Amino acid sequence: MTFGGGYAMLPILQREVVENKKWATEEELTDYFAIGQCTPGVIAVNTATFIGQKNCGIIGGIIATIGVVFPSLVIIIILAGLITNFANLAIVKNAFAGIRVCVCVLIFNAICKLWKSSVKDRLTLCIFLAVTVASCFLNISPAIFVLVTVGIGIVLELLGKGVNKT
Amino acid sequence: MILLRLYWEFFKTGLFSVGGGLATLPFLSRMADTTGWFTHSQLADMIAVSESTPGPLGVNMATYVGFVSAGIPGAILATLGLITPSIVIILIIAAFLRSFKDNRFVKTTFYCLRPASTGLIAAAGLSVAELTLVHSNTRNAGLLNLLDWKAIILVLILLILTRRVKKTKNLHPIIWILVSAVVGIVFNFANV
């Protein structure tokens, strides 16, 4: 039961997985979370797969993942059903018009947080600006940007200009 | 057929969205354009629903989009599509855990990927803002009517409350969503 995305899950995982069930140590959990962040996909899902895999192999990985996803699935299906049925009421329309404004602010705040952890020097600033401008004005799939950036990362490392020069 | 396409579209989203949370937003925004399964304002509603219910944002969004476009089977397949790449990739990486995290190619690549992901989310966020703050039917209107002033005032108030005021800064997003819903109802935000 985690509200508000992947990061909300960490404290709950710490209590359940490390302290109560002893499925993983504190350090392992931090490792899983770090890798969950730097692999594609939803962080909570990635972490769950890791913990499941460590304790019961591949089957464990799959079952733990389905466990993370299942409550959301049920709750959202119920809500989606309700919303589609009541979407045409004036009061619901007004409420969602207000909520959409709030969503803009929430996205803006999330971007500010992401900015702090991702834009650290001239290189990362250039990548941020280039991607923002290009994806505003060009009709290209985000996947292309991801692939190009992966290419840039590999080339930089090949040229010996990676982040880990020591 | 739509079920297979749902699975495939969300499989791609799961494969390419890096950084969790809102990282799926640019892909969903693109999906709204290319597939027509949902509109951009439905996408904005979806973000609010995801922020106020338990569970990871990406999963909630996949379920919601799947349900809106193809009922309960759609919801299940879209969600499975989103998590399949995660499961496969993690199971592979788990085999050589530490060497992956400390690999210099992985480090540099993700150093570059993080700002790219932020940029993609910023661009998608701008289109949500445009949808919300700029009136769509403005053929005969001047600059004053171009912007939705009621919405902009609410944006400014929320920005101050969520970023500057110490007492309210760390409140859960669901509080702001509820407050905005009430403001929307009281001040007739949808103009109906």
HADDOCK unambig.tbl for C-alpha pairs under 7 A between the chains (distance, minus, plus):
assign (segid A and resid 1 and name CA) (segid B and resid 54 and name CA) 5.09 0.50 0.50
assign (segid A and resid 1 and name CA) (segid B and resid 55 and name CA) 6.11 0.50 0.50
assign (segid A and resid 2 and name CA) (segid B and resid 54 and name CA) 4.63 0.50 0.50
assign (segid A and resid 2 and name CA) (segid B and resid 55 and name CA) 5.01 0.50 0.50
assign (segid A and resid 3 and name CA) (segid B and resid 51 and name CA) 6.62 0.50 0.50
assign (segid A and resid 3 and name CA) (segid B and resid 52 and name CA) 6.58 0.50 0.50
assign (segid A and resid 3 and name CA) (segid B and resid 53 and name CA) 5.77 0.50 0.50
assign (segid A and resid 3 and name CA) (segid B and resid 54 and name CA) 4.18 0.50 0.50
assign (segid A and resid 3 and name CA) (segid B and resid 55 and name CA) 5.79 0.50 0.50
assign (segid A and resid 4 and name CA) (segid B and resid 51 and name CA) 4.93 0.50 0.50
assign (segid A and resid 4 and name CA) (segid B and resid 52 and name CA) 6.96 0.50 0.50
assign (segid A and resid 4 and name CA) (segid B and resid 54 and name CA) 6.95 0.50 0.50
assign (segid A and resid 4 and name CA) (segid B and resid 56 and name CA) 6.81 0.50 0.50
assign (segid A and resid 4 and name CA) (segid B and resid 57 and name CA) 6.84 0.50 0.50
assign (segid A and resid 5 and name CA) (segid B and resid 21 and name CA) 5.42 0.50 0.50
assign (segid A and resid 5 and name CA) (segid B and resid 55 and name CA) 6.30 0.50 0.50
assign (segid A and resid 5 and name CA) (segid B and resid 56 and name CA) 4.21 0.50 0.50
assign (segid A and resid 5 and name CA) (segid B and resid 57 and name CA) 5.02 0.50 0.50
assign (segid A and resid 6 and name CA) (segid B and resid 20 and name CA) 6.52 0.50 0.50
assign (segid A and resid 6 and name CA) (segid B and resid 21 and name CA) 6.12 0.50 0.50
assign (segid A and resid 6 and name CA) (segid B and resid 56 and name CA) 5.49 0.50 0.50
assign (segid A and resid 35 and name CA) (segid B and resid 101 and name CA) 6.61 0.50 0.50
assign (segid A and resid 37 and name CA) (segid B and resid 19 and name CA) 5.19 0.50 0.50
assign (segid A and resid 37 and name CA) (segid B and resid 20 and name CA) 6.52 0.50 0.50
assign (segid A and resid 38 and name CA) (segid B and resid 18 and name CA) 6.68 0.50 0.50
assign (segid A and resid 38 and name CA) (segid B and resid 19 and name CA) 6.41 0.50 0.50
assign (segid A and resid 38 and name CA) (segid B and resid 110 and name CA) 6.40 0.50 0.50
assign (segid A and resid 39 and name CA) (segid B and resid 18 and name CA) 6.31 0.50 0.50
assign (segid A and resid 40 and name CA) (segid B and resid 14 and name CA) 6.42 0.50 0.50
assign (segid A and resid 40 and name CA) (segid B and resid 15 and name CA) 5.48 0.50 0.50
assign (segid A and resid 40 and name CA) (segid B and resid 16 and name CA) 5.73 0.50 0.50
assign (segid A and resid 40 and name CA) (segid B and resid 17 and name CA) 5.41 0.50 0.50
assign (segid A and resid 40 and name CA) (segid B and resid 18 and name CA) 4.49 0.50 0.50
assign (segid A and resid 40 and name CA) (segid B and resid 86 and name CA) 6.60 0.50 0.50
assign (segid A and resid 41 and name CA) (segid B and resid 14 and name CA) 4.64 0.50 0.50
assign (segid A and resid 41 and name CA) (segid B and resid 15 and name CA) 6.12 0.50 0.50
assign (segid A and resid 41 and name CA) (segid B and resid 17 and name CA) 5.66 0.50 0.50
assign (segid A and resid 41 and name CA) (segid B and resid 18 and name CA) 6.06 0.50 0.50
assign (segid A and resid 41 and name CA) (segid B and resid 20 and name CA) 6.36 0.50 0.50
assign (segid A and resid 41 and name CA) (segid B and resid 86 and name CA) 5.43 0.50 0.50
assign (segid A and resid 42 and name CA) (segid B and resid 20 and name CA) 4.79 0.50 0.50
assign (segid A and resid 42 and name CA) (segid B and resid 21 and name CA) 6.71 0.50 0.50
assign (segid A and resid 42 and name CA) (segid B and resid 58 and name CA) 6.22 0.50 0.50
assign (segid A and resid 43 and name CA) (segid B and resid 20 and name CA) 5.18 0.50 0.50
assign (segid A and resid 44 and name CA) (segid B and resid 56 and name CA) 6.57 0.50 0.50
assign (segid A and resid 45 and name CA) (segid B and resid 83 and name CA) 6.99 0.50 0.50
assign (segid A and resid 46 and name CA) (segid B and resid 86 and name CA) 5.79 0.50 0.50
assign (segid A and resid 46 and name CA) (segid B and resid 87 and name CA) 6.86 0.50 0.50
assign (segid A and resid 46 and name CA) (segid B and resid 90 and name CA) 6.42 0.50 0.50
assign (segid A and resid 49 and name CA) (segid B and resid 87 and name CA) 6.11 0.50 0.50
assign (segid A and resid 49 and name CA) (segid B and resid 90 and name CA) 6.72 0.50 0.50
assign (segid A and resid 50 and name CA) (segid B and resid 90 and name CA) 6.54 0.50 0.50
assign (segid A and resid 50 and name CA) (segid B and resid 94 and name CA) 6.73 0.50 0.50
assign (segid A and resid 58 and name CA) (segid B and resid 91 and name CA) 6.93 0.50 0.50
assign (segid A and resid 62 and name CA) (segid B and resid 87 and name CA) 6.84 0.50 0.50
assign (segid A and resid 69 and name CA) (segid B and resid 59 and name CA) 6.78 0.50 0.50
assign (segid A and resid 72 and name CA) (segid B and resid 54 and name CA) 6.30 0.50 0.50
assign (segid A and resid 72 and name CA) (segid B and resid 55 and name CA) 5.26 0.50 0.50
assign (segid A and resid 72 and name CA) (segid B and resid 60 and name CA) 6.01 0.50 0.50
assign (segid A and resid 73 and name CA) (segid B and resid 60 and name CA) 6.86 0.50 0.50
assign (segid A and resid 73 and name CA) (segid B and resid 63 and name CA) 5.94 0.50 0.50
assign (segid A and resid 76 and name CA) (segid B and resid 60 and name CA) 6.39 0.50 0.50
assign (segid A and resid 76 and name CA) (segid B and resid 63 and name CA) 6.56 0.50 0.50
assign (segid A and resid 76 and name CA) (segid B and resid 64 and name CA) 6.15 0.50 0.50
assign (segid A and resid 77 and name CA) (segid B and resid 63 and name CA) 6.97 0.50 0.50
assign (segid A and resid 77 and name CA) (segid B and resid 64 and name CA) 6.70 0.50 0.50
assign (segid A and resid 77 and name CA) (segid B and resid 67 and name CA) 6.61 0.50 0.50
assign (segid A and resid 80 and name CA) (segid B and resid 64 and name CA) 6.31 0.50 0.50
assign (segid A and resid 90 and name CA) (segid B and resid 192 and name CA) 6.40 0.50 0.50
assign (segid A and resid 91 and name CA) (segid B and resid 185 and name CA) 5.92 0.50 0.50
assign (segid A and resid 93 and name CA) (segid B and resid 190 and name CA) 6.05 0.50 0.50
assign (segid A and resid 94 and name CA) (segid B and resid 184 and name CA) 4.98 0.50 0.50
assign (segid A and resid 94 and name CA) (segid B and resid 185 and name CA) 4.84 0.50 0.50
assign (segid A and resid 94 and name CA) (segid B and resid 188 and name CA) 5.64 0.50 0.50
assign (segid A and resid 94 and name CA) (segid B and resid 189 and name CA) 5.17 0.50 0.50
assign (segid A and resid 94 and name CA) (segid B and resid 190 and name CA) 4.78 0.50 0.50
assign (segid A and resid 95 and name CA) (segid B and resid 181 and name CA) 4.07 0.50 0.50
assign (segid A and resid 95 and name CA) (segid B and resid 182 and name CA) 6.33 0.50 0.50
assign (segid A and resid 95 and name CA) (segid B and resid 184 and name CA) 4.87 0.50 0.50
assign (segid A and resid 95 and name CA) (segid B and resid 185 and name CA) 5.18 0.50 0.50
assign (segid A and resid 96 and name CA) (segid B and resid 45 and name CA) 6.64 0.50 0.50
assign (segid A and resid 96 and name CA) (segid B and resid 181 and name CA) 6.23 0.50 0.50
assign (segid A and resid 97 and name CA) (segid B and resid 184 and name CA) 6.05 0.50 0.50
assign (segid A and resid 97 and name CA) (segid B and resid 189 and name CA) 5.60 0.50 0.50
assign (segid A and resid 97 and name CA) (segid B and resid 190 and name CA) 5.48 0.50 0.50
assign (segid A and resid 98 and name CA) (segid B and resid 180 and name CA) 4.87 0.50 0.50
assign (segid A and resid 98 and name CA) (segid B and resid 181 and name CA) 4.97 0.50 0.50
assign (segid A and resid 98 and name CA) (segid B and resid 183 and name CA) 6.29 0.50 0.50
assign (segid A and resid 98 and name CA) (segid B and resid 184 and name CA) 4.00 0.50 0.50
assign (segid A and resid 98 and name CA) (segid B and resid 189 and name CA) 6.11 0.50 0.50
assign (segid A and resid 99 and name CA) (segid B and resid 48 and name CA) 6.75 0.50 0.50
assign (segid A and resid 99 and name CA) (segid B and resid 177 and name CA) 5.52 0.50 0.50
assign (segid A and resid 99 and name CA) (segid B and resid 180 and name CA) 5.15 0.50 0.50
assign (segid A and resid 99 and name CA) (segid B and resid 181 and name CA) 5.18 0.50 0.50
assign (segid A and resid 100 and name CA) (segid B and resid 44 and name CA) 5.92 0.50 0.50
assign (segid A and resid 100 and name CA) (segid B and resid 45 and name CA) 6.36 0.50 0.50
assign (segid A and resid 100 and name CA) (segid B and resid 132 and name CA) 6.62 0.50 0.50
assign (segid A and resid 101 and name CA) (segid B and resid 132 and name CA) 6.27 0.50 0.50
assign (segid A and resid 101 and name CA) (segid B and resid 151 and name CA) 6.18 0.50 0.50
assign (segid A and resid 101 and name CA) (segid B and resid 155 and name CA) 6.33 0.50 0.50
assign (segid A and resid 102 and name CA) (segid B and resid 155 and name CA) 6.90 0.50 0.50
assign (segid A and resid 102 and name CA) (segid B and resid 176 and name CA) 6.75 0.50 0.50
assign (segid A and resid 102 and name CA) (segid B and resid 177 and name CA) 6.04 0.50 0.50
assign (segid A and resid 102 and name CA) (segid B and resid 180 and name CA) 6.12 0.50 0.50
assign (segid A and resid 103 and name CA) (segid B and resid 44 and name CA) 6.91 0.50 0.50
assign (segid A and resid 103 and name CA) (segid B and resid 47 and name CA) 6.89 0.50 0.50
assign (segid A and resid 103 and name CA) (segid B and resid 48 and name CA) 6.11 0.50 0.50
assign (segid A and resid 104 and name CA) (segid B and resid 125 and name CA) 6.93 0.50 0.50
assign (segid A and resid 104 and name CA) (segid B and resid 128 and name CA) 6.65 0.50 0.50
assign (segid A and resid 104 and name CA) (segid B and resid 129 and name CA) 5.70 0.50 0.50
assign (segid A and resid 105 and name CA) (segid B and resid 155 and name CA) 6.41 0.50 0.50
assign (segid A and resid 105 and name CA) (segid B and resid 158 and name CA) 6.87 0.50 0.50
assign (segid A and resid 105 and name CA) (segid B and resid 159 and name CA) 6.36 0.50 0.50
assign (segid A and resid 107 and name CA) (segid B and resid 125 and name CA) 6.29 0.50 0.50
assign (segid A and resid 111 and name CA) (segid B and resid 118 and name CA) 6.54 0.50 0.50
assign (segid A and resid 111 and name CA) (segid B and resid 122 and name CA) 6.52 0.50 0.50
assign (segid A and resid 114 and name CA) (segid B and resid 118 and name CA) 6.22 0.50 0.50
assign (segid A and resid 115 and name CA) (segid B and resid 118 and name CA) 6.61 0.50 0.50
assign (segid A and resid 118 and name CA) (segid B and resid 114 and name CA) 5.25 0.50 0.50
assign (segid A and resid 118 and name CA) (segid B and resid 115 and name CA) 4.97 0.50 0.50
assign (segid A and resid 119 and name CA) (segid B and resid 115 and name CA) 5.69 0.50 0.50
assign (segid A and resid 124 and name CA) (segid B and resid 112 and name CA) 6.29 0.50 0.50
assign (segid A and resid 124 and name CA) (segid B and resid 115 and name CA) 5.77 0.50 0.50
assign (segid A and resid 127 and name CA) (segid B and resid 115 and name CA) 6.21 0.50 0.50
assign (segid A and resid 127 and name CA) (segid B and resid 116 and name CA) 5.85 0.50 0.50
assign (segid A and resid 128 and name CA) (segid B and resid 115 and name CA) 4.87 0.50 0.50
assign (segid A and resid 128 and name CA) (segid B and resid 116 and name CA) 5.23 0.50 0.50
assign (segid A and resid 128 and name CA) (segid B and resid 118 and name CA) 6.71 0.50 0.50
assign (segid A and resid 128 and name CA) (segid B and resid 119 and name CA) 4.82 0.50 0.50
assign (segid A and resid 129 and name CA) (segid B and resid 119 and name CA) 6.71 0.50 0.50
assign (segid A and resid 131 and name CA) (segid B and resid 116 and name CA) 5.86 0.50 0.50
assign (segid A and resid 131 and name CA) (segid B and resid 119 and name CA) 5.30 0.50 0.50
assign (segid A and resid 131 and name CA) (segid B and resid 120 and name CA) 6.31 0.50 0.50
assign (segid A and resid 132 and name CA) (segid B and resid 119 and name CA) 4.39 0.50 0.50
assign (segid A and resid 132 and name CA) (segid B and resid 120 and name CA) 5.74 0.50 0.50
assign (segid A and resid 132 and name CA) (segid B and resid 122 and name CA) 6.34 0.50 0.50
assign (segid A and resid 132 and name CA) (segid B and resid 123 and name CA) 5.25 0.50 0.50
assign (segid A and resid 135 and name CA) (segid B and resid 120 and name CA) 6.69 0.50 0.50
assign (segid A and resid 135 and name CA) (segid B and resid 123 and name CA) 6.29 0.50 0.50
assign (segid A and resid 136 and name CA) (segid B and resid 123 and name CA) 5.49 0.50 0.50
assign (segid A and resid 141 and name CA) (segid B and resid 30 and name CA) 6.76 0.50 0.50
assign (segid A and resid 142 and name CA) (segid B and resid 26 and name CA) 6.53 0.50 0.50
assign (segid A and resid 142 and name CA) (segid B and resid 27 and name CA) 6.15 0.50 0.50
assign (segid A and resid 143 and name CA) (segid B and resid 16 and name CA) 5.73 0.50 0.50
assign (segid A and resid 146 and name CA) (segid B and resid 16 and name CA) 6.66 0.50 0.50
assign (segid A and resid 146 and name CA) (segid B and resid 113 and name CA) 6.85 0.50 0.50
assign (segid A and resid 149 and name CA) (segid B and resid 112 and name CA) 6.34 0.50 0.50
assign (segid A and resid 149 and name CA) (segid B and resid 113 and name CA) 5.95 0.50 0.50
assign (segid A and resid 150 and name CA) (segid B and resid 109 and name CA) 5.47 0.50 0.50
assign (segid A and resid 150 and name CA) (segid B and resid 113 and name CA) 6.73 0.50 0.50
assign (segid A and resid 153 and name CA) (segid B and resid 108 and name CA) 5.42 0.50 0.50
assign (segid A and resid 153 and name CA) (segid B and resid 109 and name CA) 4.08 0.50 0.50
assign (segid A and resid 153 and name CA) (segid B and resid 112 and name CA) 5.96 0.50 0.50
assign (segid A and resid 154 and name CA) (segid B and resid 105 and name CA) 6.03 0.50 0.50
assign (segid A and resid 154 and name CA) (segid B and resid 109 and name CA) 6.19 0.50 0.50
assign (segid A and resid 157 and name CA) (segid B and resid 105 and name CA) 6.07 0.50 0.50
assign (segid A and resid 157 and name CA) (segid B and resid 108 and name CA) 6.53 0.50 0.50
assign (segid A and resid 162 and name CA) (segid B and resid 108 and name CA) 5.34 0.50 0.50
assign (segid A and resid 163 and name CA) (segid B and resid 108 and name CA) 5.52 0.50 0.50
assign (segid A and resid 164 and name CA) (segid B and resid 104 and name CA) 6.36 0.50 0.50
